[in-house]
Amino acid sequence: MISIAPQSSAADPELRTGVADLVNKVYAVAEDGLWAGEVDRTSPAEIGALIDAGELVVARDGAEIIGAARVQRLPSGEGEVGMLVTHPARRGAGLGGDLLAYAEDWARGQGRHTMQLELLVPKTWSHPVKEFLRGWYTRSGYRVVRVTDLAESFPALAPRLATPCDFLIFNKPL
């Protein structure tokens, strides 16, 4: 089942820690070689804040957390999906596509006509996970609309990069 985590669950330590652990586990592989040292993608506290804001989508199989994503309304008018992850043991079964479709439906329900997502990719070498994601996003109807520097959006993170990267902004009409 895929749903927005209810705000009442923001204080649930099992949910906050379970989602944060899954996200960090997936990102450790997906961004291997991009960062100097270990960089956690999120924390239980941040997950709690996303739940409280109504921005966390969680996929469960019974009580097991098998996927997650963040959805948000951007001030510029787009919906945005990010931090989309699936449990490694659940890959290849369509869960990622289901999470993406849920996020797009959520954005439509919020009156958004465009969905945005972002992808950090190395400039000078090919990262297999990033190349897979770029292809998957393209096959899902997303197109690169802007290539920028991470420092523009996340100035505190940019100095932590281990390699030069492009920050790709994708959009899809809904």
C-alpha positions, 0 to 999 in steps of 0.5 A: 500500500502506498500513501502519504504518512499521516501527520499523527505518525510524525512522532513514531520512532519506528517509522522515522528511523525505518524510512531514514535507514532505507533512504540512507542505505539506497543513497549510499549505493546510488551516490557512491563516489560522489561525496567526500566521506560519508554523507547521510541523505536524511535523518529520523528528525528530517523524516519526522518533519516531512511527515509533519508537513504532509510530504512523505509518501510511504510504501508498505507491505504489511508493516514492512517499509518497502519504499518512500518518496518526498512530495512537495509543492514548489513556490514556482508552481510545480509539484516535486518528487524527490528522495524516491527509494525502493527496498533493494529486494523489491526492485524490478517489480514496478514499485518505483513506477508505482511510487512515481505515479502516486507522486504525480497523482498527488501533484495533480490533486494539488492543482499542479500541471508540471512535476519536477525532479532532480538528479546529481550526476558526475561530470567526468565519469559514468555512474551506473546508478545515475545512468539507470535513473536518467534513462528511467526518468526519460522513459517515464516522460521526464525531460531535462529542462536545466543543468545547473551547479549543486551550489545554486540550490544546496550551497552547504552541500557543494563543498562536500562533493568528491567529484565535479557534478551536474545537477539536472532538473527534469520536468514532466507535464501532468 
